[in-house]
Amino acid sequence: MVELRKRREAPSDASEPPQKKSNSSTNAKAESDPSKTATATIDGAEKTQNPVIGDIISLEAFGGEVETQDGETTNLKKLVEGSKSGVVLFTYPKASTPGCTTQACLFRDEFSPLTATGYSIFGLSSDSPKSNTTFKTKQKLPYTLLCDPNATLIAAIGMRKAPKGIARGVFVVSKAGRVEAVEPGGPAATVEVVRRLVKSSGVQSGGNVGNVVETKDTQKDEGDEAESRCASEDDTADNRADVAAEVADTAEKLDGV
């Protein structure tokens, strides 16, 4: 006799095909990159492109929060509200490097004429409060330095390099939130942008422009002198050490005679 075996039934619940791995981590990484996600309310609409001259930006939450060199939290809205006419932000890649020192010293030496029409000047970088405090103290800078380690404000004003890094430049916004300047450039060029705005403001208000902005030849001479002063200040300590060493060597020779 042949024994017939009952065929095994297929399981009622078929296993679901494996799902693809979520790319949420990739998306989260992209969202955390301020150079790719920086948005701003410009002329009443959310935009991701960099602001341009003539745009009216919403200062509320623009660029997020930053710190001063003293560790105080602030933002662009507070800075503008505390100014008389608007805010100048000049960006620099790294504190205490030669080009950044030259730029900071130029804004230092022209601080009075550049703020004569009511602008408040701030330096902006991704440096730590400690680095910027050292920079400000050593160069005797009369303005506040802003620390933006995540480069959110730097990206919002269009000075963030891809994939990372900071472009040297200058951004100026009026009391009403109008973008008056946004331009990358070298140390002297960034100062010149503000100088032109100050001159223009003086003309519109009927002020004596000659008392606010010097002639181009004089400005160039002052810029050259400022660069020389910045370099000499950095070398002063070394020169003193060399002189002290020479005096010590001379005294030792005299003692041996």
C-alpha atoms as a printed R data frame, in Angstrom:
    type eleno elety resid chain resno      x       y      z
1   ATOM     1    CA   MET     A     1  0.000   0.000  0.000
2   ATOM     2    CA   VAL     A     2  1.310   3.435 -0.947
3   ATOM     3    CA   GLU     A     3  0.999   6.100  1.753
4   ATOM     4    CA   LEU     A     4 -0.128   9.484  0.466
5   ATOM     5    CA   ARG     A     5  1.340  12.493  2.264
6   ATOM     6    CA   LYS     A     6 -0.635  15.691  2.581
7   ATOM     7    CA   ARG     A     7  0.987  18.662  0.804
8   ATOM     8    CA   ARG     A     8  2.195  21.357  3.179
9   ATOM     9    CA   GLU     A     9  0.147  24.541  2.892
10  ATOM    10    CA   ALA     A    10  1.852  27.848  2.179
11  ATOM    11    CA   PRO     A    11  1.871  30.276  5.095
12  ATOM    12    CA   SER     A    12 -1.107  32.598  5.045
13  ATOM    13    CA   ASP     A    13  0.959  35.787  5.677
14  ATOM    14    CA   ALA     A    14  3.553  36.335  3.004
15  ATOM    15    CA   SER     A    15  6.644  38.073  4.276
16  ATOM    16    CA   GLU     A    16  6.951  41.660  3.122
17  ATOM    17    CA   PRO     A    17  9.888  42.558  0.900
18  ATOM    18    CA   PRO     A    18 12.705  44.312  2.749
19  ATOM    19    CA   GLN     A    19 12.379  48.068  2.735
20  ATOM    20    CA   LYS     A    20 15.066  50.350  1.485
21  ATOM    21    CA   LYS     A    21 17.113  52.108  4.087
22  ATOM    22    CA   SER     A    22 15.926  55.579  4.837
23  ATOM    23    CA   ASN     A    23 18.186  58.404  3.791
24  ATOM    24    CA   SER     A    24 17.036  60.457  6.753
25  ATOM    25    CA   SER     A    25 20.590  60.731  8.027
26  ATOM    26    CA   THR     A    26 21.660  62.175  4.685
27  ATOM    27    CA   ASN     A    27 18.765  64.616  4.732
28  ATOM    28    CA   ALA     A    28 19.521  65.598  8.305
29  ATOM    29    CA   LYS     A    29 23.132  66.244  7.350
30  ATOM    30    CA   ALA     A    30 22.058  68.419  4.433
31  ATOM    31    CA   GLU     A    31 19.621  70.317  6.647
32  ATOM    32    CA   SER     A    32 22.385  71.008  9.152
33  ATOM    33    CA   ASP     A    33 24.538  72.651  6.481
34  ATOM    34    CA   PRO     A    34 23.722  76.370  6.730
35  ATOM    35    CA   SER     A    35 25.270  77.068  3.321
36  ATOM    36    CA   LYS     A    36 22.559  74.919  1.682
37  ATOM    37    CA   THR     A    37 19.548  75.792  3.799
38  ATOM    38    CA   ALA     A    38 20.015  79.462  4.672
39  ATOM    39    CA   THR     A    39 16.755  81.227  3.938
40  ATOM    40    CA   ALA     A    40 15.600  84.756  4.512
41  ATOM    41    CA   THR     A    41 12.359  86.661  4.213
42  ATOM    42    CA   ILE     A    42 13.052  89.143  1.448
43  ATOM    43    CA   ASP     A    43 10.342  91.510  0.223
44  ATOM    44    CA   GLY     A    44  7.777  89.451  2.133
45  ATOM    45    CA   ALA     A    45  8.666  86.041  0.646
46  ATOM    46    CA   GLU     A    46 10.914  83.190  1.761
47  ATOM    47    CA   LYS     A    47 13.962  83.032 -0.508
48  ATOM    48    CA   THR     A    48 17.107  80.910 -0.476
49  ATOM    49    CA   GLN     A    49 19.285  83.034 -2.736
50  ATOM    50    CA   ASN     A    50 21.659  85.613 -1.380
51  ATOM    51    CA   PRO     A    51 20.288  89.091 -0.708
52  ATOM    52    CA   VAL     A    52 21.126  91.824 -3.200
53  ATOM    53    CA   ILE     A    53 21.228  95.599 -3.015
54  ATOM    54    CA   GLY     A    54 17.728  97.010 -2.750
55  ATOM    55    CA   ASP     A    55 16.163  93.973 -1.076
56  ATOM    56    CA   ILE     A    56 14.091  94.577  2.039
57  ATOM    57    CA   ILE     A    57 14.851  91.788  4.498
58  ATOM    58    CA   SER     A    58 12.880  90.743  7.541
59  ATOM    59    CA   LEU     A    59 15.266  91.255 10.435
60  ATOM    60    CA   GLU     A    60 13.289  88.880 12.651
61  ATOM    61    CA   ALA     A    61 15.437  85.724 13.019
62  ATOM    62    CA   PHE     A    62 17.545  86.661  9.982
63  ATOM    63    CA   GLY     A    63 20.715  84.559 10.146
64  ATOM    64    CA   GLY     A    64 19.951  83.196 13.609
65  ATOM    65    CA   GLU     A    65 21.817  84.084 16.774
66  ATOM    66    CA   VAL     A    66 25.500  84.932 17.194
67  ATOM    67    CA   GLU     A    67 27.725  85.848 20.135
68  ATOM    68    CA   THR     A    68 29.857  88.881 20.811
69  ATOM    69    CA   GLN     A    69 33.492  88.416 21.816
70  ATOM    70    CA   ASP     A    70 32.263  88.788 25.408
71  ATOM    71    CA   GLY     A    71 29.872  85.842 25.034
72  ATOM    72    CA   GLU     A    72 26.665  87.891 24.841
73  ATOM    73    CA   THR     A    73 23.985  86.389 22.564
74  ATOM    74    CA   THR     A    74 22.555  88.723 19.942
75  ATOM    75    CA   ASN     A    75 21.126  88.807 16.405
76  ATOM    76    CA   LEU     A    76 20.920  91.149 13.440
77  ATOM    77    CA   LYS     A    77 17.602  92.631 14.562
78  ATOM    78    CA   LYS     A    78 19.056  93.692 17.922
79  ATOM    79    CA   LEU     A    79 22.151  95.118 16.254
80  ATOM    80    CA   VAL     A    80 20.082  97.194 13.823
81  ATOM    81    CA   GLU     A    81 17.739  98.395 16.571
82  ATOM    82    CA   GLY     A    82 20.750  99.553 18.564
83  ATOM    83    CA   SER     A    83 22.167 101.558 15.658
84  ATOM    84    CA   LYS     A    84 21.269 105.037 14.454
85  ATOM    85    CA   SER     A    85 21.231 104.443 10.695
86  ATOM    86    CA   GLY     A    86 22.033 100.770 10.120
87  ATOM    87    CA   VAL     A    87 24.655  98.077 10.506
88  ATOM    88    CA   VAL     A    88 27.917  97.292  8.722
89  ATOM    89    CA   LEU     A    89 29.102  93.675  8.929
90  ATOM    90    CA   PHE     A    90 32.550  93.013  7.528
91  ATOM    91    CA   THR     A    91 33.459  89.331  7.331
92  ATOM    92    CA   TYR     A    92 36.941  87.921  7.742
93  ATOM    93    CA   PRO     A    93 38.148  84.289  7.474
94  ATOM    94    CA   LYS     A    94 40.278  83.993 10.614
95  ATOM    95    CA   ALA     A    95 41.222  86.325 13.436
96  ATOM    96    CA   SER     A    96 44.830  87.475 13.851
97  ATOM    97    CA   THR     A    97 45.962  86.375 10.373
98  ATOM    98    CA   PRO     A    98 47.770  88.974  8.225
99  ATOM    99    CA   GLY     A    99 44.960  89.861  5.799
100 ATOM   100    CA   CYS     A   100 42.317  89.913  8.522
101 ATOM   101    CA   THR     A   101 44.533  92.062 10.746
102 ATOM   102    CA   THR     A   102 44.987  94.566  7.914
103 ATOM   103    CA   GLN     A   103 41.237  94.666  7.299
104 ATOM   104    CA   ALA     A   104 40.406  95.100 10.995
105 ATOM   105    CA   CYS     A   105 43.008  97.855 11.387
106 ATOM   106    CA   LEU     A   106 41.648  99.758  8.376
107 ATOM   107    CA   PHE     A   107 38.158  99.753  9.900
108 ATOM   108    CA   ARG     A   108 39.739 100.735 13.225
109 ATOM   109    CA   ASP     A   109 41.666 103.693 11.816
110 ATOM   110    CA   GLU     A   110 38.656 104.996  9.856
111 ATOM   111    CA   PHE     A   111 36.119 104.210 12.556
112 ATOM   112    CA   SER     A   112 35.127 107.833 13.235
113 ATOM   113    CA   PRO     A   113 34.472 108.926  9.630
114 ATOM   114    CA   LEU     A   114 32.793 105.608  8.731
115 ATOM   115    CA   THR     A   115 30.349 105.918 11.631
116 ATOM   116    CA   ALA     A   116 29.747 109.666 11.209
117 ATOM   117    CA   THR     A   117 26.346 109.142  9.552
118 ATOM   118    CA   GLY     A   118 25.086 106.644 12.134
119 ATOM   119    CA   TYR     A   119 26.332 103.241 10.987
120 ATOM   120    CA   SER     A   120 27.349 100.707 13.633
121 ATOM   121    CA   ILE     A   121 30.328  98.576 12.567
122 ATOM   122    CA   PHE     A   122 30.832  94.928 13.520
123 ATOM   123    CA   GLY     A   123 33.417  92.343 12.516
124 ATOM   124    CA   LEU     A   124 31.958  88.887 11.766
125 ATOM   125    CA   SER     A   125 33.735  85.528 11.638
126 ATOM   126    CA   SER     A   126 33.368  81.912 12.774
127 ATOM   127    CA   ASP     A   127 36.119  82.373 15.391
128 ATOM   128    CA   SER     A   128 35.513  81.595 19.057
129 ATOM   129    CA   PRO     A   129 34.877  84.361 21.610
130 ATOM   130    CA   LYS     A   130 38.334  83.710 23.054
131 ATOM   131    CA   SER     A   131 40.083  84.150 19.685
132 ATOM   132    CA   ASN     A   132 38.120  87.295 18.896
133 ATOM   133    CA   THR     A   133 38.762  88.741 22.360
134 ATOM   134    CA   THR     A   134 42.495  88.305 21.832
135 ATOM   135    CA   PHE     A   135 42.210  89.848 18.373
136 ATOM   136    CA   LYS     A   136 40.210  92.845 19.600
137 ATOM   137    CA   THR     A   137 42.494  93.478 22.570
138 ATOM   138    CA   LYS     A   138 45.776  93.159 20.670
139 ATOM   139    CA   GLN     A   139 44.691  95.415 17.792
140 ATOM   140    CA   LYS     A   140 42.754  97.863 20.019
141 ATOM   141    CA   LEU     A   141 39.607  97.573 17.911
142 ATOM   142    CA   PRO     A   142 36.880 100.087 18.851
143 ATOM   143    CA   TYR     A   143 34.000  97.944 17.558
144 ATOM   144    CA   THR     A   144 32.433  94.623 18.604
145 ATOM   145    CA   LEU     A   145 33.459  91.331 16.999
146 ATOM   146    CA   LEU     A   146 30.721  88.772 16.358
147 ATOM   147    CA   CYS     A   147 31.274  85.005 16.658
148 ATOM   148    CA   ASP     A   148 29.259  82.812 14.277
149 ATOM   149    CA   PRO     A   149 30.686  79.266 14.665
150 ATOM   150    CA   ASN     A   150 27.918  77.646 12.593
151 ATOM   151    CA   ALA     A   151 28.147  80.399  9.962
152 ATOM   152    CA   THR     A   152 24.369  80.876  9.893
153 ATOM   153    CA   LEU     A   153 24.482  84.674  9.670
154 ATOM   154    CA   ILE     A   154 27.523  84.489  7.400
155 ATOM   155    CA   ALA     A   155 25.580  82.207  5.040
156 ATOM   156    CA   ALA     A   156 22.467  84.393  5.195
157 ATOM   157    CA   ILE     A   157 24.381  87.438  3.939
158 ATOM   158    CA   GLY     A   158 26.035  85.402  1.164
159 ATOM   159    CA   MET     A   159 29.577  85.198  2.555
160 ATOM   160    CA   ARG     A   160 29.746  81.427  3.141
161 ATOM   161    CA   LYS     A   161 32.107  79.513  0.831
162 ATOM   162    CA   ALA     A   162 31.242  76.012 -0.411
163 ATOM   163    CA   PRO     A   163 31.820  73.437  0.932
164 ATOM   164    CA   LYS     A   164 33.142  75.400  3.895
165 ATOM   165    CA   GLY     A   165 35.009  78.571  4.634
166 ATOM   166    CA   ILE     A   166 34.271  82.274  4.829
167 ATOM   167    CA   ALA     A   167 34.653  84.896  2.124
168 ATOM   168    CA   ARG     A   168 36.069  88.274  3.038
169 ATOM   169    CA   GLY     A   169 33.474  90.905  2.306
170 ATOM   170    CA   VAL     A   170 31.057  93.514  3.626
171 ATOM   171    CA   PHE     A   171 27.283  93.652  4.141
172 ATOM   172    CA   VAL     A   172 25.358  96.816  4.997
173 ATOM   173    CA   VAL     A   173 21.703  97.003  6.009
174 ATOM   174    CA   SER     A   174 19.728 100.137  6.828
175 ATOM   175    CA   LYS     A   175 17.555 100.787  9.846
176 ATOM   176    CA   ALA     A   176 14.523  99.879  7.719
177 ATOM   177    CA   GLY     A   177 16.016  96.534  6.658
178 ATOM   178    CA   ARG     A   178 17.067  97.610  3.174
179 ATOM   179    CA   VAL     A   179 20.239  95.975  1.856
180 ATOM   180    CA   GLU     A   180 22.552  98.852  0.934
181 ATOM   181    CA   ALA     A   181 25.678  96.837  0.129
182 ATOM   182    CA   VAL     A   182 26.734  93.209 -0.175
183 ATOM   183    CA   GLU     A   183 30.120  92.682 -1.740
184 ATOM   184    CA   PRO     A   184 33.097  90.337 -1.343
185 ATOM   185    CA   GLY     A   185 36.525  91.940 -1.584
186 ATOM   186    CA   GLY     A   186 39.926  92.562 -0.099
187 ATOM   187    CA   PRO     A   187 40.687  94.509  3.090
188 ATOM   188    CA   ALA     A   188 40.842  97.949  1.457
189 ATOM   189    CA   ALA     A   189 37.927  97.223 -0.908
190 ATOM   190    CA   THR     A   190 35.549  96.416  1.945
191 ATOM   191    CA   VAL     A   191 36.361  99.714  3.630
192 ATOM   192    CA   GLU     A   192 35.892 101.571  0.342
193 ATOM   193    CA   VAL     A   193 32.340 100.180  0.013
194 ATOM   194    CA   VAL     A   194 31.360 101.724  3.345
195 ATOM   195    CA   ARG     A   195 33.220 104.937  2.548
196 ATOM   196    CA   ARG     A   196 31.119 105.401 -0.606
197 ATOM   197    CA   LEU     A   197 27.895 104.827  1.343
198 ATOM   198    CA   VAL     A   198 28.900 107.364  3.964
199 ATOM   199    CA   LYS     A   199 29.688 109.894  1.264
200 ATOM   200    CA   SER     A   200 26.346 109.244 -0.414
201 ATOM   201    CA   SER     A   201 24.510 109.600  2.901
202 ATOM   202    CA   GLY     A   202 26.264 112.892  3.542
203 ATOM   203    CA   VAL     A   203 25.133 114.265  0.177
204 ATOM   204    CA   GLN     A   204 21.518 113.179  0.699
205 ATOM   205    CA   SER     A   205 21.364 114.720  4.176
206 ATOM   206    CA   GLY     A   206 23.004 117.942  2.998
207 ATOM   207    CA   GLY     A   207 25.966 117.468  5.307
208 ATOM   208    CA   ASN     A   208 29.537 118.529  4.659
209 ATOM   209    CA   VAL     A   209 30.915 115.494  2.860
210 ATOM   210    CA   GLY     A   210 34.422 116.882  3.029
211 ATOM   211    CA   ASN     A   211 34.406 116.461  6.804
212 ATOM   212    CA   VAL     A   212 33.259 112.840  6.568
213 ATOM   213    CA   VAL     A   213 35.255 111.419  3.694
214 ATOM   214    CA   GLU     A   214 38.751 112.480  2.668
215 ATOM   215    CA   THR     A   215 39.975 112.652 -0.939
216 ATOM   216    CA   LYS     A   216 40.953 109.380 -2.626
217 ATOM   217    CA   ASP     A   217 44.647 110.212 -2.524
218 ATOM   218    CA   THR     A   218 44.513 110.933  1.177
219 ATOM   219    CA   GLN     A   219 42.479 107.788  1.821
220 ATOM   220    CA   LYS     A   220 45.022 105.670 -0.027
221 ATOM   221    CA   ASP     A   221 47.865 107.163  2.020
222 ATOM   222    CA   GLU     A   222 45.957 106.491  5.241
223 ATOM   223    CA   GLY     A   223 45.302 102.911  4.154
224 ATOM   224    CA   ASP     A   224 49.002 102.359  3.439
225 ATOM   225    CA   GLU     A   225 49.917 103.868  6.801
226 ATOM   226    CA   ALA     A   226 47.370 101.638  8.556
227 ATOM   227    CA   GLU     A   227 48.831  98.512  6.963
228 ATOM   228    CA   SER     A   228 52.308  99.592  8.059
229 ATOM   229    CA   ARG     A   229 51.088 100.233 11.610
230 ATOM   230    CA   CYS     A   230 49.429  96.825 11.783
231 ATOM   231    CA   ALA     A   231 52.639  95.138 10.680
232 ATOM   232    CA   SER     A   232 54.825  97.169 13.009
233 ATOM   233    CA   GLU     A   233 52.587  96.484 16.001
234 ATOM   234    CA   ASP     A   234 52.904  92.754 15.418
235 ATOM   235    CA   ASP     A   235 56.707  93.046 15.219
236 ATOM   236    CA   THR     A   236 57.245  95.331 18.232
237 ATOM   237    CA   ALA     A   237 57.514  92.548 20.796
238 ATOM   238    CA   ASP     A   238 60.014  90.637 18.652
239 ATOM   239    CA   ASN     A   239 62.148  93.736 18.136
240 ATOM   240    CA   ARG     A   240 62.272  94.425 21.869
241 ATOM   241    CA   ALA     A   241 63.320  90.852 22.526
242 ATOM   242    CA   ASP     A   242 66.134  91.167 19.961
243 ATOM   243    CA   VAL     A   243 67.409  94.382 21.553
244 ATOM   244    CA   ALA     A   244 67.376  92.806 24.996
245 ATOM   245    CA   ALA     A   245 69.345  89.835 23.692
246 ATOM   246    CA   GLU     A   246 71.970  92.119 22.111
247 ATOM   247    CA   VAL     A   247 72.389  94.060 25.357
248 ATOM   248    CA   ALA     A   248 72.841  90.834 27.275
249 ATOM   249    CA   ASP     A   249 75.459  89.589 24.797
250 ATOM   250    CA   THR     A   250 77.393  92.884 25.024
251 ATOM   251    CA   ALA     A   251 77.394  92.799 28.826
252 ATOM   252    CA   GLU     A   252 78.665  89.222 28.814
253 ATOM   253    CA   LYS     A   253 81.547  90.122 26.498
254 ATOM   254    CA   LEU     A   254 82.513  93.086 28.681
255 ATOM   255    CA   ASP     A   255 82.523  90.883 31.755
256 ATOM   256    CA   GLY     A   256 84.895  88.476 30.038
257 ATOM   257    CA   VAL     A   257 87.424  91.172 29.115
